[in-house]
Structure formats: structure tokens, C-alpha cells
Amino acid sequence: MRTIESLGDLAGKKVFVRSDFNVPLDADKNITDDGRIRAALPTLTRLVKAGAKVIVAAHLGRPKGQVKPEFSLAPVAQRLAELLGQEVKLAADTVGESAVALTNAMNSGDVVLLENVRFDKREDSKVDAEREELAAQYAALADAFVSDGFGVVHRKQASVYDIAKKLPSAAGELVFKEIDSLSKATKNPERPYTVVLGGSKVSDKLGVINNLIEKADRLLIGGGMAYTFLKAQGFEVGTSLLEEDQIATAQEYLAKAKAKGVQLLLPVDNVVAPEFKADAPATVVDNADMPADQMGLDIGPKTAELYANAIAESQTVVWNGPMGVFEFDAFSKGTRAVAQAMQDASGFTIVGGGDSAAAVRTLGFDENKFNHISTGGGASLEFLEGKELPGIAVLED
């Protein structure tokens, strides 16, 4: 991939940076997890120190091509200014009068944040010509492009893919760090190589499971997706999350893993409750004792110990997806156990973005105790799946 160095002297030049500031907000529009903003600081700070005029583009939520105030990047601009220690002006639009006026008035070292790129329906249009039209307007604002939003590099979007073909372009420090770290889990990983997969649906991770059966030594399955696998083994799963149409696929994966000599570990016990509520009474049951009228909301303590031991014995561990409803204290212990085991592990540990990264921070773990915490859940999954990422491919010589 092309580096920022390849762009030459950036002093006085306008650099369009695509970041990923899709952060969670509470009801009062306060940022509840600023991890993605902090992850962007190395690239932005470097460009500011180089004397560039830094124009930052990002998205928030799914406004679906409409201007919706609840998805404004105003809270992001405020937090970014605090972290950078300098003013960050927020344009009222992406390529309109406000964006043009603010970027034309920039001095070296200034930072301007454009409003949510997804307010413009052309940003993620399936029609190439529409994206290219918007990308040309982005490019008219700047002299160079730096791609630093790893969470969106798996998408062909105007501010990710098309603009890179219209300006001298390079990967930012975050994107380089992501690719370097994730490559350690895909290109000759140190073994044993263990992948921990959680989250709600098997269908979300079909490709990555199929690919990892060919590469990993162990797959540990938790979260809501585990119940489709348990049903495939003939267990009662009560009212747990279940994808009936994926049971046959789960059986295929179990058979394939066995044939390949890959350990595919499933929960042996579960924390169940009669309903999906934080204060619902929690009970631990073995697989064979699952009540027909209750739902599994976390892996049980025996499973947590089994998974922790597997992680401890591994030299490379990738984790994507929580083990249970970690937002509810009674059902957070499985996710906490996996995070603790990874923090204590001697091997190379990667937290694969999304809800896993949020869980690490929500549960109070020291982020520096993990080798890498990805900022891109979907992008990291597709990388592990072996797919080409358009936003990366376009930066390669």
C-alpha cells in the first residue's frame, strides 16, 4: 500500500482524510465510546504537524442519504477538538457552500470536519457514476487523499474508494496498523491459532467460519449464534435465538471441522432466563437441561473456563463477537472471561472490532493489554474471510 511518505511534502496542502467516526451516542447525544476517534489521532496529528490543511470526512449511523440532525457529527467535532487540543470547525454540509468556504479559508495545521457523508445518497450508491460524481466534488476540495477509516474499507463508497482514484492517495497509520495486525492471523499465524466467534447470528459469519475451518486450529463459538449449532447437535435450545434455516449449514461445518481435525468448541453450559431483560432471574444449566420456556443469554461458567484454557494455550487468538448480552451485568460473565483470558494470554491477541471492542471498553479492560483492537468489525471479518477489500485494493501500487 502507498504510504503517507509517498505523497511528498504536505506543508500547505489540503489533505482529505477519510476517518471512521461511527461512534455510539446516548439519548442526549453524548459519545459513550470514543475509541474510534482516538484511533484516528496518530494520522491526524502527523498531518497537522506536517503543516497540512486537514479536511476530515466520516459517517455516523444510517441516515440513508437524508439530512437527519440526530446523525450530525457535531458531538464528534467537539470530542476531536478536545483530543487534538485545537479547534475543529464543522462544515454544515459535505461538498456544499459551507464545506467550500471553510476549506478555502484554512491555514496550515487547521482541521475541518465535513458533515456526515451519508447525508448525501451518492456516497454509498450502487451506481458507479453517482459515486464518482460525488468523489469528484470531494477531490475538488483537496490536493491529496489519505484513507484511514478501516471500518469502511470493505465498501465501495465515494469517500473511501472513488476519491482514491481521483487524487494522489495513501493509507493512513491506522489502516496500516490494522492490515499488519490482521495479517498475523491470516498469513502463517503462530500456532495454536484460535478464533473466538460470538454475536447473534450464524448467517453474519458464514463466510468467515468456512474460511477459518481451513486455517485455524480451534474455533470457539458463543453468543446467540451458538444455539443454532447446539440445535444442529440435537439439543433443546428453548426460546434462544435460533436460525432454523442455518441448522443444516451448522451441521455441515461441524462435520467439516471434524474431518479437518479442527476443534470446534461449543458451550457445554449456559446462563438462561425467562425473558430478555437486565433484571431477569438468571440460572445456569447444562446443555441437556435447557428449559423449553427459557432463553440462553450467556455461556455458562464451565464453558467460560473451557474457552479461557483454550485461549491460554494459543499463540494467536482472534476474537469477534461477545459471548452473551454483556450490556446486562448478569449475562456479561462469559464475555468478561474471554476478555480476561485474552488479556492474560502470552500469544498475539486481536479483538476484532465492533461489539467485541465495545465490550472490552464497557467492561473496563485496559486496551493496551491486547496486541490489537480493531476499529472495523465488518472489515476485519471480511479480511479474515479472505475477501478483497476495495478500499485497500485501490491504494495498492
Beta strands, then each sheet from edge to edge (+ up, - down):
strand 1: 14-18
strand 2: 53-57
strand 3: 88-90
strand 4: 111-113
strand 5: 144-147
strand 6: 169-171
strand 7: 193-197
strand 8: 218-221
strand 9: 263-265
strand 10: 269-273
strand 11: 283-286
strand 12: 295-299
strand 13: 316-320
strand 14: 348-351
strand 15: 372-373
sheet 1: 3+ 4+ 2+ 1+ 5+ 6+
sheet 2: 9+ 8+ 7+ 13+ 14+ 15+
sheet 3: 11+ 10- 12+
end
